[in-house]
Amino acid sequence: MPGTVQTGARLGLGQRLAQVRQNRLVRQNLVLFVGGLVAGIGGFVYHAIAGRVLGPATYGQVAFLIAVYAVGTAPALILIVVLARYTATLAARGDAGVRSLLGRTARLVAIPCLVAVILTSLLARPVAAFEHLGSTIPILILGFSIALIWQVAIPRGILQGLQRFPALSLNLSLELVVRTLAVFALLRAGYAVSGAMAAVFLGLAASFVLGLYTLRDHFKRVGARVQLRVMAGFSLTAAAGIIGIQILYNQDVILAEHYLNSHDGGIYGGLNKIGTILFFLTLSVSQVLFPRVVEAVAKEQHPGRILLYSAGILSALGLCALVVFAVVPGLVVGILFGPRFSDATPYVFPVGVIGLALSLDNLLVQFFMAVHDRVFVPILALAVVAEGGLIFLFHARVGQVVLDVLVALIGLLVLLTIRCYVLLPTLHAGSLREELPPITA
């Protein structure tokens, strides 16, 4: 009899694991997680190759240009969220407006793309002189790269809204794989900073072509004309959510560099990167959550269960990383930054908690954006101000800055959770019915 009980227990556990593997949300998260992981590794390898081949002085120029490029990607992130929400609503009601959405958005975005190229062309010479660059070519390539990432965002947002996560995962991976292979070849050929920036452009170009190819089935459909102006209101909400999260994981580095001495500022900068590893490791969960919640709302279903499952998946991934941070913090620091950053070791686990808190904050922000609840905006703004204020008041050493950020992000998580607790009971079919995006013939 005991043996029978144990066998039954094993079968029960096996059945549960099979159910987990068959769960649509879990499978979607796994697919996008792989793509994000490949992209993340590719990003680190790109910088490692550039740093080792070019040396500290020349690599500093590449780091500056990549930082400017990162700022230029903010509109692309907003565009992805806006298009994902619009596309998910179209798909949920069975409309074939994707072709029109892709074409009209591409034409509309082409205008700021042209402005970006012209602006960087005009500023290329003074920027090159200010940053002691030997050539204006890298800055010109930067302008084209920023313009191209805005176009790349269009098929990515549509793929996310259609929940074509394998195609989206491949798209994210291909960009960084091509970028890494290209930077190795171009630097070996002696193209230095221009080669490093050309690699960025080539990765984006490959990703854009692949994005259009994966949507080719919609090109054959005679879609109705979509009205882009209905996206304007949500664009403001999306901008507030995305920019707010970006400020939360960037302003602490800027303020720490200002208030701490040069050594401690560098240590905190390394810690911030360690924390954001966990954030980007779990980013795929919120990318899957967003269109699933939009779909649930459009189909008059309750999205609360999707949020709870997603939070569970994110927490499980985050806790795995936290175990590593807690057991071998010195190894983490050593692999990523080397022995000169050993002073960061005591703070690896706390910044891991910061990364997990930021990930959960972002998940809730994505949920609020999906249901178009604007109450989170002042809460997020309060957290941004609180984080900056705490660092302004308490910055005597690295540990104080870490504690400042931890308090701000956990406080934000508590407030967002309370808002979610109040909002969830109201998410019924009648209370959440929004005006569907109109389509005209």
Steps between C-alpha positions, in 0.01 A plus 500: 500500500773755580651427159163565339469837673847602386423398140180701510692797634754469218222480242331800653824700486563387142153604397548840658831549320335397174228756559763767562680411176172513307398832652485760223632780720798292615588396145479858374722621783755227433523584130546872558734438794738310273501784249560759768778290652679469166461873442631579848804277460562652158496848651764409759717324240479802267637729772761244606632470143502876448673564832771238451577589137484878526642554849361732772553835324341414166234281658392805703393661171293194412344501848399865455338433162318192630371705795358758259351218294337358816331834563379499140333161549247641750251605227536152350401337829195723524405422140528126563259518795250720315499278190485181708187622677331616179590181313387275784161671497470458123595133523258434785205623297615330179578810293750476216646847541862403563614581145351848521641550850851401391501715187347814650717487812816451296418804287417709806816401689710571190462873567676504843750248358598751233522774763733284712732438205509869405555611859791264562652604166490865604641427847757241392798735479450687834419174684811334356711795615343501848553126553844500329385259229735470206218485247137605455412168333409319826257782586337480158460123543351570843234722343403236247494235776263704717273556201507129415417380853181708481406308186603166652258573786203481261516130407609416856197671650267329252660160566455549874138601454435196281669284767743359245761455767726253312538755219553783749755294693690424180487868406653611830768230481597566140574867561761429767646195325559699181631796700749282687625318189524828309693685771755218517551503123504878463738561790734231373491682165616818675184713487513586876217727625332521159503120481346467846213733405457339157450169679207653690343616173549161333334320790199731476480460123492120530233523770285735289513272195413198713211689662346582164554142380321350801198724430489418128173307535324826587631672187277274290185600686282789392484673835278790594643844575582553869469835678831576671372803690317278751841389628599853606343488847657168588835619364523750786423230756758267343762775493445572870534134595806419290691821573420472871646149520806606301564790736472270800787278385718779360481807722662323797817444295513866400446622856742247650769610255437860610493452877746212557873510441629365170576151635166457678317647202655235277413228752137612507491515120606135491238410760231667294594285201479187716152599614381572147615152396216360707262763360576414138509128579132515596391766248343239272229436762360852469532483120275193498264640764418819309325361189342217700332752731389715204352188340319408820347847529395507134333159536327607822702262714653575838879555472581463871602134470749584223658759728529256790655227283741750347605630840563142608713423195697822542558438872618144433754621243611781727542277804726266300727793422487620861621161622809536280554857621475385862723190471782627277490882493877523460489276194228715344708815547819330384351364178328824406747766611818342631687523832516882504126503577528272805355774725166437329475143632309575826226678306436245224203337672330831596528629142356167386198574718488845339497336157216267600299787651551706183386204289181460703441877486535488122264201478229691685560813291461290183176358642363846575595618152328197345171581675564873444482591867671839546505507881843332498656809335510727811605200711793433267590870492503503880743207504733676255505810721539291818798308361676820397415670829628214713832493313524878536458467877695180568809438287796470735603159363399233251287310752285806567423549131411132467263533795346818354414325174377187677260701718366697203438195280343286772283796602388532136424128489280529809306797359453339159384176665242693702378671184479163326305353794248783473480480119471123446141460633385766251648328195178357366364502148275805542743709703794448265328524161698763308427652165644260247746652252296601196582367156375651180481350158 
